[in-house]
Amino acid sequence: MQYTKLGTTDITIPRLCIGGMSFGQVFEDFHQWVIDQPSTQAVIARALELGVNFIDTANVYAHGTSEEFIGESLKNLGVKREDVVLASKVYFNEGNLSSAAIAREIDATLTRLGTDYLDLYIIHRFDYGTPIEETMEALDSLVRAGKVRALGASAMYAYQLHNMQVAADENGWTKFSSMQNHYNLLYREDEREMIPVCQQYGMSLTPYSPLASGHLTRPTWDSDSIRSTTDGTMRSKYDRDRETDMPIVGRVAEVAERHGVAMSDVALAWHWAKGVAAPLVGCSRPSRVDDAVRALELKLSDDDVAYMEEPYLPHELVGPLARPGDKPLAGTTVGR
């Protein structure tokens, strides 16, 4: 396994992160494709065997049962706390990023995970209703209390991230060390402003949806998987750009054929070629972990990267929450 540092911290992470959105109990109002606790444990066990000890989840994934399944799995496997890097998120809850909400939600998350600290605590979205200073001070207090080692952010506008980092700088509070943004060969809008801001602050990129919800793993757009047939959030994120994105999918298939590898290998290798620290991969079975780790062996040439990127056309933003009163942006629900 290859490793790197999380931002400017001393936290060591593998070049892959296991995404916890695949874990949890099935609920009618959430994803139908999550896996149960024994299956979650099998995935985590295989990940740890291969050196992938970075696990990401959120307080709202499967209504908290993702955190519960991860915590139970680690306990059953007898994993030492210091041997795993745990990340979770806060926002899609009562109070969003208010100080009271953050204080309440971190304790609930720690209880569900069965630990007394997180390695990384991520704000799931930007909160228009809470002053930046209130949020950043509350997050900093968690670091000072030893409940959190480092802070991260997720999908938002680049100016919002910049303003929050400035507030932390000016007040001596902990700054964000990572950005979990929406980034893949079919969606590269963050290259304009978000990624340069992250680079300015030495933040690690840990993108979600690196395989574009499976669209970069096969030469056809649709599949008959449970996720493809039931995940409305996935459709709202990608289907509108199907015509303009299919040429990119075709080129990924060509590059994969030239290298004699799976398309998913190429899609993941592109991230490392772009400087990504650790893309998040959702795994529904242990073999999916093997597939993701295998991709680390592939080194794409500059020509490969340029060939796959060339057909890209600008997309509507998918991820950041719209300002109150504005037209909602696509794919901004808790579907990720």
FIMAR-155328 format. One record per atom (N, C-alpha, C): x, y, z; residue in three letters. Coordinates in steps of 0.02 Angstrom, whole numbers, padded with zeros to 5 digits, always signed. Each point is the difference from the previous one (the first is absolute). Layout:
XYZALA;...
# end
This chain:
+00042-00060+00000MET;-00042+00060+00000MET;+00044+00063+00000MET;-00021+00050-00035GLN;+00034+00064+00000GLN;-00034+00046+00050GLN;+00039+00043+00033TYR;-00027+00044+00052TYR;+00023+00072-00013TYR;-00037+00046+00031THR;+00017+00071-00004THR;-00023+00033+00065THR;+00013+00064+00007LYS;-00024+00037+00058LYS;-00065+00036-00016LYS;-00042+00007+00050LEU;-00063+00036-00008LEU;+00015+00075+00007LEU;-00002+00035-00056GLY;+00014+00072+00002GLY;+00067+00015+00031GLY;+00000+00048+00046THR;+00062+00019+00035THR;+00004-00033+00069THR;-00044-00049+00013THR;+00000-00034+00065THR;+00053-00055+00002THR;+00005-00033+00058ASP;+00045-00057+00005ASP;-00038-00066-00006ASP;-00062+00003-00025ILE;-00042-00059-00008ILE;+00018-00035-00066ILE;+00019-00063+00004THR;+00017-00039-00059THR;-00062-00035-00026THR;-00013+00006-00065ILE;-00057-00032-00031ILE;+00022-00041-00061ILE;-00036-00054-00015PRO;+00014-00037-00062PRO;-00026+00040-00059PRO;+00021-00018-00060ARG;-00020+00037-00060ARG;-00071-00019-00023ARG;-00036-00036+00041LEU;-00070-00016-00011LEU;-00038+00007+00066LEU;-00064+00016-00005CYS;-00043+00005+00060CYS;-00062-00041-00013CYS;-00021-00039+00049ILE;-00062-00040-00006ILE;-00059+00045+00019ILE;-00046+00008-00047GLY;-00059+00042+00012GLY;-00055-00037+00036GLY;-00024+00029+00054GLY;-00050-00034+00041GLY;-00072+00008-00022GLY;-00012+00034-00056MET;-00068+00008-00024MET;-00029-00066-00024MET;+00043-00049-00011SER;-00023-00067-00022SER;-00022-00043+00058SER;+00011+00023+00062PHE;-00015-00040+00059PHE;-00063+00025+00035PHE;-00039-00046+00028GLY;-00055+00021+00042GLY;-00063-00040-00011GLY;-00049+00015+00040GLN;-00066-00032-00004GLN;-00039+00032-00058GLN;-00040-00041-00033VAL;-00042+00026-00054VAL;-00061+00035+00028VAL;-00011+00062-00022PHE;-00059+00039+00018PHE;-00036+00021-00064PHE;-00065+00008+00004GLU;-00038+00018-00059GLU;+00021+00067-00028GLU;+00021+00046+00044ASP;+00016+00068-00022ASP;+00075+00010-00011ASP;+00038-00055-00002PHE;+00072+00006-00012PHE;+00020-00052-00052PHE;+00065-00010-00008HIS;+00024-00044-00053HIS;-00022-00072+00011HIS;-00019-00032-00055GLN;-00021-00070+00002GLN;+00057-00048-00011GLN;+00059+00026-00015TRP;+00056-00043-00020TRP;+00053-00007+00055TRP;-00015+00023+00061VAL;+00049-00007+00054VAL;+00005-00073+00022VAL;+00056-00018+00033ILE;+00011-00069+00021ILE;-00005-00005+00076ILE;-00016-00060+00024ASP;-00012-00010+00072ASP;+00066-00003+00040ASP;-00006-00009+00065GLN;+00059+00003+00043GLN;+00051-00054-00014GLN;-00020-00064-00007PRO;+00050-00051-00016PRO;+00036+00014-00066PRO;-00037+00024-00050SER;+00031+00017-00064SER;+00046+00059+00007SER;-00020+00049+00040THR;+00042+00058+00014THR;+00065-00023+00033THR;-00006-00045+00047GLN;+00059-00025+00035GLN;+00048-00036-00047GLN;-00028-00037-00047ALA;+00042-00037-00048ALA;+00038+00049-00045ALA;-00032+00054-00021VAL;+00033+00051-00041VAL;+00056+00033+00040VAL;-00015+00020+00061ILE;+00050+00034+00041ILE;+00058-00046+00016ILE;-00014-00063+00014ALA;+00054-00048+00014ALA;+00047-00006-00059ALA;-00028-00004-00061ARG;+00043-00006-00059ARG;+00039+00065-00012ARG;-00033+00057+00011ALA;+00035+00064-00008ALA;+00060+00005+00046ALA;-00009-00020+00063LEU;+00054+00004+00048LEU;+00056-00048-00018LEU;-00017-00059-00026GLU;+00050-00048-00022GLU;+00045+00030-00054GLU;-00030+00042-00042LEU;+00037+00030-00056LEU;+00030+00068+00016LEU;-00007+00021+00063GLY;+00030+00063+00021GLY;-00043+00061-00009GLY;-00063-00010-00019VAL;-00046+00056-00009VAL;-00036+00011+00067VAL;+00030+00041+00042ASN;-00025+00009+00069ASN;-00034+00068+00009ASN;-00021+00031-00054PHE;-00033+00065+00001PHE;-00074-00011-00017PHE;-00045+00014+00047ILE;-00071-00012-00010ILE;-00039+00064+00011ILE;-00043+00017-00046ASP;-00039+00061+00002ASP;-00074-00017+00005ASP;-00037+00038+00042THR;-00072-00010+00005THR;-00032+00068+00016THR;-00062-00001+00022ALA;-00035+00062+00019ALA;-00054-00016+00050ALA;-00019+00050+00039ASN;-00050-00012+00051ASN;-00069-00019-00028ASN;-00012+00017-00064VAL;-00065-00013-00029VAL;-00001-00058-00049VAL;+00056-00030-00015TYR;+00000-00057-00046TYR;-00042-00057+00031TYR;-00052-00020-00037ALA;-00045-00052+00024ALA;-00024+00015+00071ALA;-00015+00064+00011HIS;-00026+00024+00064HIS;+00044-00021+00059HIS;+00065+00005-00009GLY;+00047-00014+00055GLY;+00023-00072+00003GLY;-00033-00045-00036THR;+00019-00071+00005THR;+00066-00015-00036THR;+00021+00044-00047SER;+00066-00009-00030SER;+00053+00006+00054SER;-00004+00051+00042GLU;+00048+00008+00054GLU;-00003-00059+00048GLU;-00061-00023+00016GLU;-00008-00056+00045GLU;+00032-00064-00028GLU;-00011-00013-00064PHE;+00027-00060-00031PHE;+00077+00002-00002PHE;+00027+00059-00014ILE;+00073+00008-00001ILE;+00029-00012+00069ILE;-00031+00032+00050GLY;+00024-00008+00069GLY;-00003-00071+00024GLY;-00056-00034-00015GLU;-00007-00070+00020GLU;+00051-00044-00036GLU;+00011+00015-00063SER;+00048-00041-00039SER;+00070+00006+00028SER;+00021+00061+00015LEU;+00067+00011+00027LEU;+00008-00035+00068LEU;-00053+00003+00040LYS;+00002-00033+00065LYS;+00005-00076-00008LYS;-00041-00027-00045ASN;+00001-00073-00010ASN;+00067-00025-00028ASN;+00031+00043-00041LEU;+00064-00018-00031LEU;+00059+00011+00047LEU;-00013+00031+00058GLY;+00053+00012+00048GLY;+00052+00050-00024GLY;-00022+00049-00038VAL;+00046+00050-00028VAL;+00019+00051+00053VAL;+00065+00012+00006LYS;+00023+00052+00046LYS;-00020+00068-00028LYS;-00024+00044+00043ARG;-00024+00065-00023ARG;+00052+00038-00040ARG;+00063-00003+00022GLU;+00052+00038-00034GLU;+00019-00029-00068GLU;-00027-00059-00016ASP;+00016-00031-00064ASP;-00050+00016-00055ASP;-00048+00042+00014VAL;-00050+00018-00050VAL;-00011+00076+00002VAL;-00012+00029-00059VAL;-00014+00071-00006VAL;-00075+00007-00014VAL;-00036+00028+00048LEU;-00073+00006-00005LEU;-00021+00072-00015LEU;-00044+00007-00048ALA;-00027+00066-00018ALA;-00076-00004-00001ALA;-00032+00054+00023SER;-00073+00005-00006SER;-00018+00073-00014SER;-00065+00012-00007LYS;-00022+00066-00023LYS;-00059+00026+00042LYS;-00011+00066-00007VAL;-00055+00034+00033VAL;-00028+00054-00046VAL;-00065+00005-00003TYR;-00036+00055-00033TYR;-00074-00017-00009TYR;-00014-00059-00030PHE;-00069-00018-00015PHE;-00035-00025+00064PHE;-00007+00045+00047ASN;-00028-00015+00065ASN;-00033+00063+00027ASN;-00038-00006+00052GLU;-00031+00059+00031GLU;+00055+00050+00021GLU;-00008+00062-00021GLY;+00049+00051+00018GLY;+00058+00006-00047GLY;+00006-00046-00048ASN;+00054+00002-00049ASN;+00068+00008+00032ASN;+00033+00058-00009LEU;+00068+00011+00027LEU;+00001+00050+00057LEU;-00054+00006+00036SER;+00001+00043+00060SER;+00044-00033+00053SER;+00023+00040+00047SER;+00043-00028+00052SER;-00035-00054+00040SER;-00065+00011+00014ALA;-00038-00050+00038ALA;-00006-00065-00039ALA;-00013+00006-00065ALA;-00007-00060-00041ALA;+00065-00039-00005ALA;+00055+00036-00010ILE;+00065-00033-00005ILE;+00017-00037+00064ILE;-00012+00032+00057ALA;+00014-00031+00065ALA;-00043-00063+00010ALA;-00062+00004-00020ARG;-00045-00057+00007ARG;+00018-00056-00048ARG;+00012+00017-00062GLU;+00010-00051-00051GLU;+00066-00037+00007GLU;+00053+00034+00022ILE;+00064-00035+00008ILE;-00006-00054+00053ILE;-00035+00014+00054ASP;-00007-00049+00053ASP;-00040-00060-00024ASP;-00052+00013-00039ALA;-00041-00056-00026ALA;+00041-00042-00049ALA;+00039+00033-00041THR;+00043-00036-00048THR;+00051-00043+00036THR;+00033+00028+00050LEU;+00050-00039+00037LEU;-00031-00060+00034LEU;-00061+00008+00026THR;-00034-00055+00033THR;-00015-00056-00050THR;-00026+00020-00059ARG;-00017-00051-00050ARG;+00062-00036-00026ARG;+00055+00035-00007LEU;+00062-00030-00024LEU;+00037-00038+00055LEU;-00019+00011+00062GLY;+00033-00034+00056GLY;+00071+00024+00012GLY;+00011+00066-00007THR;+00067+00028+00010THR;-00007+00065+00039THR;+00057+00025+00026ASP;-00003+00064+00035ASP;+00030+00057-00040ASP;+00020-00014-00063TYR;+00023+00054-00042TYR;-00005-00019-00074TYR;-00004+00050-00042LEU;+00004-00008-00073LEU;+00067+00026-00023LEU;+00027-00031-00052ASP;+00061+00026-00031ASP;-00017+00060-00044ASP;-00059-00002-00030LEU;-00019+00054-00046LEU;-00075+00012+00006LEU;-00019+00063+00012TYR;-00070+00020+00004TYR;-00014+00049-00056TYR;-00049-00016-00041ILE;-00012+00037-00062ILE;-00067+00035+00002ILE;-00002+00063-00021ILE;-00065+00032-00009ILE;-00027-00021-00067ILE;-00060-00029+00001HIS;-00029-00032-00059HIS;-00021+00050-00054HIS;-00018+00060+00020ARG;-00018+00054-00045ARG;+00013+00067+00035ARG;-00008+00054-00036PHE;+00006+00067+00028PHE;-00067+00021+00030PHE;+00001+00031+00058ASP;-00061+00020+00035ASP;-00011+00075-00008ASP;-00050+00018-00039TYR;-00016+00071-00011TYR;-00032+00032+00062TYR;-00026-00042+00045GLY;-00038+00027+00057GLY;+00040+00010+00063GLY;+00064-00019+00000THR;+00042+00007+00059THR;+00062+00041-00017THR;+00018+00049+00041PRO;+00060+00039-00014PRO;+00061-00045-00005PRO;+00043+00014-00048ILE;+00061-00039-00010ILE;+00040-00005+00065ILE;+00006+00056+00035GLU;+00040+00001+00062GLU;-00028-00048+00052GLU;-00066-00005+00004GLU;-00030-00047+00049GLU;+00019-00072-00017GLU;-00005-00017-00064THR;+00016-00067-00022THR;+00074-00017+00012THR;+00044+00046-00022MET;+00072-00014+00005MET;+00023-00004+00073MET;-00027+00042+00042GLU;+00018-00002+00071GLU;-00024-00065+00032GLU;-00061-00022-00018ALA;-00027-00062+00027ALA;+00042-00060-00022ALA;+00020+00000-00063LEU;+00042-00055-00025LEU;+00068+00001+00034LEU;+00028+00059+00008ASP;+00065+00006+00033ASP;-00004-00026+00072ASP;-00056+00012+00033SER;-00007-00023+00070SER;+00002-00076+00004SER;-00023-00034-00052LEU;+00003-00073-00001LEU;+00073-00024-00005LEU;+00039+00035-00039VAL;+00071-00017-00006VAL;+00035+00011+00067VAL;-00014+00057+00031ARG;+00031+00015+00064ARG;-00021-00049+00055ARG;-00061-00026-00006ALA;-00025-00048+00050ALA;+00024-00071-00013ALA;+00033-00011-00056GLY;+00026-00066-00017GLY;-00052-00046-00031GLY;-00058+00027-00018LYS;-00051-00042-00032LYS;+00012-00008-00074LYS;+00040+00045-00029VAL;+00014+00000-00071VAL;+00073+00017-00011VAL;+00033-00034-00046ARG;+00071+00015-00014ARG;+00008+00051-00056ARG;-00043-00003-00051ALA;+00006+00045-00057ALA;-00070+00015-00027ALA;-00005+00054-00038LEU;-00064+00022-00028LEU;+00002-00003-00076LEU;-00058-00015-00029GLY;-00006+00000-00073GLY;-00065+00033-00022GLY;-00004+00016-00063ALA;-00060+00029-00030ALA;-00022-00043-00058ALA;-00062+00010-00022SER;-00025-00036-00058SER;-00030+00051-00049SER;-00040-00024-00047ALA;-00023+00040-00056ALA;-00028+00068+00021ALA;+00027+00053-00030MET;-00021+00069+00012MET;+00030+00043-00055MET;-00012+00065+00004TYR;+00033+00046-00046TYR;+00070+00015+00025TYR;+00045+00014-00046ALA;+00069+00013+00019ALA;+00006+00062+00045ALA;-00040+00051-00013TYR;+00005+00060+00041TYR;-00021-00014+00072TYR;-00047-00048+00009GLN;-00022-00018+00067GLN;+00057-00034+00038GLN;+00033-00047-00033LEU;+00057-00032+00032LEU;+00054+00051+00017LEU;+00014+00045-00046HIS;+00052+00051+00012HIS;-00019+00043+00060HIS;-00063+00021+00004ASN;-00021+00043+00055ASN;+00005-00037+00067ASN;-00015-00064+00001MET;+00005-00038+00062MET;+00073-00009+00021MET;+00044-00012-00048GLN;+00071-00006+00016GLN;+00028+00067+00026GLN;-00022+00054-00030VAL;+00022+00067+00023VAL;-00023+00012+00072VAL;-00063-00018+00015ALA;-00026+00009+00067ALA;+00041-00040+00051ALA;+00018-00061-00019ALA;+00040-00041+00045ALA;+00069+00031+00010ALA;+00030+00023-00054ASP;+00066+00033+00003ASP;-00001+00060+00046ASP;-00049+00042-00009GLU;-00004+00064+00037GLU;-00012-00011+00074GLU;-00032-00056+00018ASN;-00016-00011+00070ASN;+00041-00055+00034ASN;+00049-00026-00036GLY;+00042-00052+00029GLY;-00035-00066+00009GLY;-00051-00013-00041TRP;-00037-00063+00004TRP;+00028-00051-00050TRP;-00019-00062+00009THR;+00023-00054-00044THR;-00028+00009-00071THR;+00042-00004-00050LYS;-00023+00005-00069LYS;-00017-00069-00028LYS;-00034+00000-00055PHE;-00017-00062-00035PHE;+00062-00030-00031PHE;+00006-00066+00005SER;+00057-00036-00028SER;-00017-00040-00063SER;-00065-00008-00013SER;-00019-00040-00058SER;-00064+00027-00031SER;-00010-00017-00064MET;-00060+00017-00036MET;-00028-00063-00032MET;-00061-00019+00020GLN;-00034-00057-00030GLN;-00050+00029-00051GLN;+00024+00008-00061ASN;-00039+00032-00051ASN;-00023-00050-00054ASN;-00045+00022-00041HIS;-00025-00040-00056HIS;+00049+00010-00057HIS;+00034-00055-00019TYR;+00054+00007-00049TYR;+00012-00066-00035TYR;-00005-00001-00066ASN;+00016-00059-00040ASN;+00005+00022-00073ASN;+00013-00046-00044LEU;+00009+00018-00071LEU;-00062+00029-00032LEU;-00059-00013+00029LEU;-00062+00027-00027LEU;-00021+00065+00034LEU;+00034+00019+00054TYR;-00017+00061+00036TYR;+00064+00032+00027TYR;+00023+00053-00034ARG;+00065+00031+00017ARG;-00007+00074+00014ARG;-00059+00022+00021GLU;-00011+00072+00010GLU;+00044+00029+00055GLU;+00019-00041+00049ASP;+00041+00026+00055ASP;+00071+00017-00020ASP;+00019-00019-00061GLU;+00067+00019-00023GLU;+00005+00076-00011GLU;-00057+00033-00008ARG;+00001+00072-00013ARG;+00021+00041+00061ARG;-00032-00013+00058GLU;+00014+00041+00059GLU;+00011-00041+00064GLU;-00040-00052+00010MET;+00005-00036+00064MET;+00068-00032+00010MET;+00025-00036-00050ILE;+00064-00035+00009ILE;+00057+00050+00010ILE;+00003+00056-00037PRO;+00053+00049+00015PRO;-00003+00027+00072PRO;-00060+00010+00027VAL;-00005+00022+00070VAL;+00026-00054+00047VAL;-00017-00063-00014CYS;+00025-00055+00041CYS;+00076-00003-00003CYS;+00028+00010-00059GLN;+00073-00001-00007GLN;+00032+00058+00038GLN;-00034+00057+00000GLN;+00025+00058+00037GLN;+00009-00015+00074GLN;-00045-00040+00027TYR;+00002-00016+00071TYR;+00030-00069+00015TYR;+00029-00033-00049GLY;+00031-00064+00011GLY;-00048-00055+00019GLY;-00062+00004-00024MET;-00051-00049+00017MET;+00004-00061-00045MET;-00013-00058+00029SER;-00004-00062-00039SER;-00068-00005-00034SER;+00000-00025-00061LEU;-00062-00014-00035LEU;-00019-00073+00012LEU;-00061-00011+00025THR;-00027-00067+00010THR;-00068-00004-00033THR;-00003+00000-00066PRO;-00063+00008-00036PRO;-00049-00058+00010PRO;-00064+00018+00000TYR;-00052-00051-00003TYR;-00020-00012-00072TYR;-00033-00055-00013SER;-00023-00019-00067SER;+00056-00002-00052SER;+00057-00030+00016PRO;+00056-00001-00049PRO;-00016-00040-00062PRO;-00048-00046+00005LEU;-00020-00040-00058LEU;-00065+00024-00031LEU;-00021+00061+00020ALA;-00062+00029-00026ALA;-00059-00048+00007ALA;-00008-00026+00061SER;-00055-00046+00016SER;-00003-00059-00049SER;+00058-00023-00022GLY;+00003-00059-00043GLY;+00003+00015-00074GLY;-00013+00063-00020HIS;+00000+00016-00071HIS;+00069-00006-00032HIS;+00053+00002+00041LEU;+00068-00007-00027LEU;+00027-00071+00006LEU;-00045-00047+00015THR;+00022-00070+00009THR;-00023-00045-00056THR;-00039+00027-00048ARG;-00028-00041-00053ARG;-00008+00043-00063ARG;+00000-00030-00059PRO;-00006+00040-00061PRO;-00072+00024-00014PRO;-00049-00028+00036THR;-00069+00021-00008THR;-00020+00046+00058THR;-00050+00042-00011TRP;-00020+00048+00052TRP;-00039-00034+00057TRP;-00048-00041-00018ASP;-00044-00031+00049ASP;+00022-00071+00017ASP;-00021-00022+00059SER;+00011-00070+00019SER;-00062-00024+00037SER;-00003-00064+00015ASP;-00058-00027+00035ASP;+00012-00010+00074ASP;+00051+00034+00028SER;+00015-00007+00071SER;-00055+00033+00041SER;-00004-00020+00064ILE;-00050+00030+00044ILE;+00010+00075+00005ILE;+00063+00022+00004ARG;+00012+00071+00006ARG;-00022+00037-00063ARG;+00016-00027-00058SER;-00017+00034-00062SER;-00075+00007-00009SER;-00037-00049+00025THR;-00072+00000-00011THR;-00039+00034+00056THR;+00033+00016+00057THR;-00038+00030+00056THR;+00028+00066+00024THR;+00061+00019-00020ASP;+00033+00059+00028ASP;-00018+00063-00040ASP;-00050+00037+00024GLY;-00021+00061-00033GLY;+00052+00054+00004GLY;+00038+00002+00055THR;+00053+00050+00007THR;+00053-00008-00053THR;+00018-00062-00014MET;+00049-00014-00051MET;-00025+00025-00068MET;-00062-00012-00015ARG;-00028+00022-00065ARG;+00000+00076-00005ARG;-00016+00034+00056SER;-00002+00073-00002SER;+00070+00029-00008SER;+00050-00036+00022LYS;+00070+00024-00005LYS;+00028-00007-00070LYS;-00020-00052-00036TYR;+00035-00017-00062TYR;-00042-00003-00063TYR;-00064-00020+00005ASP;-00038-00014-00061ASP;-00008+00060-00046ASP;-00003+00060+00028ARG;-00011+00059-00042ARG;+00057+00011-00050ARG;+00060-00026+00016ASP;+00058+00010-00043ASP;+00021-00064-00037ASP;-00047-00045-00005ARG;+00016-00065-00031ARG;+00030+00007-00070ARG;-00031+00041-00042GLU;+00025+00006-00069GLU;+00070+00027-00004GLU;+00015+00052+00040THR;+00067+00030-00003THR;+00052-00042+00037THR;-00023-00042+00047ASP;+00048-00040+00039ASP;+00017-00067-00032ASP;-00043-00027-00041MET;+00013-00066-00030MET;+00065-00003-00040MET;+00019+00053-00036PRO;+00065-00003-00034PRO;+00059-00010+00048PRO;-00006+00028+00061ILE;+00053-00009+00050ILE;+00000-00073+00023ILE;-00060-00027+00012VAL;-00005-00070+00019VAL;+00032-00045-00053VAL;-00012+00017-00063GLY;+00029-00038-00054GLY;+00076+00002+00000GLY;+00028+00058+00016ARG;+00073+00007+00001ARG;+00030-00037+00060ARG;-00035+00000+00056VAL;+00024-00039+00057VAL;+00002-00074-00019VAL;-00050-00023-00037ALA;-00001-00070-00022ALA;+00059-00014-00047ALA;+00015+00048-00043GLU;+00057-00009-00046GLU;+00066-00005+00038GLU;+00011+00045+00046VAL;+00062+00001+00039VAL;+00006-00065+00041VAL;-00056-00022+00029ALA;+00000-00062+00038ALA;+00020-00059-00044ALA;-00027-00001-00061GLU;+00017-00055-00046GLU;+00073+00001-00019GLU;+00027+00060-00011ARG;+00071+00006-00017ARG;+00045-00026+00056ARG;-00020+00014+00061HIS;+00041-00021+00058HIS;-00017-00071+00023HIS;-00054-00028-00026GLY;-00019-00067+00020GLY;-00026-00003+00071GLY;-00038+00052+00020VAL;-00026+00004+00068VAL;-00074+00017-00002VAL;-00032-00002+00058ALA;-00071+00019+00005ALA;-00007+00076-00005ALA;-00058+00023-00023MET;-00013+00071-00004MET;+00005+00034+00068MET;-00021-00034+00052SER;+00004+00029+00067SER;+00072+00015+00020SER;+00047-00042-00022ASP;+00071+00012+00014ASP;+00021+00067-00030ASP;-00021+00011-00061VAL;+00019+00062-00035VAL;-00032+00061+00034VAL;-00064-00006+00017ALA;-00035+00055+00032ALA;+00031+00020+00067ALA;+00022-00050+00038LEU;+00033+00014+00064LEU;+00071+00026-00011LEU;+00036-00030-00046ALA;+00069+00022-00012ALA;+00003+00072-00024ALA;-00052+00022-00034TRP;-00004+00070-00021TRP;+00003+00047+00060TRP;-00032-00019+00055HIS;+00001+00042+00061HIS;+00071+00009+00026HIS;+00036-00054+00004TRP;+00068+00005+00026TRP;+00045+00040-00047TRP;-00014-00006-00065ALA;+00038+00040-00049ALA;-00015+00074+00008ALA;-00059+00017+00028LYS;-00020+00069+00010LYS;+00019+00027+00069LYS;+00034-00040+00040GLY;+00022+00023+00065GLY;-00047-00014+00057GLY;-00051-00040-00011VAL;-00047-00018+00053VAL;+00035-00042+00052VAL;-00014+00013+00064ALA;+00031-00039+00054ALA;-00032-00069+00006ALA;-00067-00001+00007ALA;-00034-00064+00012ALA;-00073+00004-00022ALA;-00017-00025-00059PRO;-00070-00002-00020PRO;-00039-00048+00043PRO;-00064+00016+00011LEU;-00044-00044+00038LEU;-00030-00053-00045LEU;+00004-00062+00020VAL;-00030-00054-00039VAL;-00052-00036+00043VAL;-00059-00008-00028GLY;-00052-00038+00034GLY;+00006-00072-00020GLY;+00000-00045+00049CYS;+00011-00071-00014CYS;-00057-00041+00029CYS;-00035-00037-00043SER;-00056-00041+00023SER;+00021-00071+00016SER;+00062-00017-00016ARG;+00027-00066+00016ARG;+00076+00004+00001ARG;+00033-00047+00034PRO;+00073+00004+00008PRO;+00038+00004-00066PRO;-00024-00033-00052SER;+00036+00001-00063SER;+00005+00069-00030SER;-00047+00044+00018ARG;+00003+00069-00024ARG;+00059+00037+00030ARG;+00020-00019+00059VAL;+00059+00030+00031VAL;+00062-00021-00039VAL;+00003-00063-00018ASP;+00056-00024-00041ASP;+00004+00037-00066ASP;-00058+00011-00030ASP;-00002+00036-00064ASP;+00029+00070+00007ASP;-00020+00035+00053ALA;+00024+00069+00010ALA;+00075+00002+00014ALA;+00024-00046+00041VAL;+00071-00002+00016VAL;+00041-00017-00061VAL;-00026-00043-00042ARG;+00035-00019-00062ARG;+00014+00062-00044ARG;-00046+00048+00001ALA;+00007+00060-00042ALA;+00062+00040+00017ALA;+00026-00007+00061LEU;+00060+00036+00019LEU;+00061-00020-00042LEU;-00003-00058-00031GLU;+00056-00023-00040GLU;+00003+00034-00068GLU;-00054+00031-00021LEU;-00004+00031-00066LEU;+00026+00072+00001LEU;+00047+00014-00043LYS;+00026+00068-00007LYS;-00019+00026-00069LYS;-00042+00050-00002LEU;-00022+00029-00063LEU;+00051+00050-00026LEU;+00009+00002-00065SER;+00044+00050-00030SER;-00036+00066-00007SER;+00038+00053-00011ASP;-00030+00066-00011ASP;-00046-00003-00062ASP;+00019-00039-00049ASP;-00041-00006-00060ASP;-00066-00036+00015ASP;+00003-00051+00043ASP;-00062-00035+00020ASP;-00048+00050+00033ASP;+00026+00039+00047VAL;-00041+00048+00037VAL;-00030+00051-00047VAL;+00041+00028-00043ALA;-00024+00051-00047ALA;-00052-00028-00047ALA;+00009-00061-00023TYR;-00047-00031-00047TYR;-00069-00009+00033TYR;-00002-00021+00062MET;-00064-00010+00034MET;-00033+00066+00019MET;+00039+00050+00014GLU;-00027+00065+00021GLU;-00025+00043-00058GLU;+00027-00011-00059GLU;-00012+00045-00057GLU;-00074+00012-00017GLU;-00044-00050+00003PRO;-00070+00012-00019PRO;-00042+00037+00052PRO;+00028+00015+00058TYR;-00039+00027+00055TYR;-00030+00068-00017TYR;-00063+00009+00019LEU;-00035+00064-00008LEU;-00023+00023+00068LEU;-00008+00066+00011PRO;-00022+00026+00065PRO;-00066-00031+00022PRO;-00006-00011+00065HIS;-00061-00029+00029HIS;-00031+00049+00050HIS;-00065-00009+00012GLU;-00031+00035+00056GLU;+00032-00026+00064GLU;+00004+00043+00051LEU;+00029-00021+00063LEU;-00043-00054+00032LEU;+00034-00051+00025VAL;-00034-00055+00034VAL;+00036-00013+00066VAL;-00032+00016+00054GLY;+00030-00011+00066GLY;-00013+00057+00048GLY;+00024+00062-00015PRO;-00011+00056+00046PRO;-00074+00015+00009PRO;-00020+00018+00060LEU;-00068+00021+00012LEU;-00012+00069-00028LEU;-00058+00011-00031ALA;-00018+00066-00026ALA;-00012+00048+00058ALA;+00011+00063-00014ARG;-00015+00052+00050ARG;-00075+00000+00011ARG;-00023+00016+00061PRO;-00072+00002+00014PRO;-00035+00046-00050PRO;-00053-00025-00029GLY;-00038+00039-00049GLY;+00021-00013-00071GLY;+00060-00029-00010ASP;+00023-00015-00067ASP;-00030-00067-00023ASP;+00003-00012-00065LYS;-00021-00063-00027LYS;+00046-00055+00026LYS;-00027-00055+00027PRO;+00043-00054+00027PRO;+00046-00027-00054PRO;+00061-00016+00020LEU;+00047-00031-00046LEU;-00013-00075-00003LEU;+00023-00030-00054ALA;-00009-00072-00008ALA;+00042-00039+00050ALA;-00025-00057+00021GLY;+00039-00046+00041GLY;+00023+00028+00067GLY;-00042+00041+00033THR;+00022+00031+00063THR;-00032-00031+00061THR;-00034-00057-00007THR;-00031-00031+00057THR;+00050-00042+00039THR;-00025-00031+00053VAL;+00043-00042+00041VAL;+00015-00067-00034VAL;-00014-00005-00064GLY;+00016-00060-00037GLY;+00073-00016-00001GLY;+00042+00046+00023ARG;+00070-00016+00009ARG;+00025+00039+00059ARG;
# end
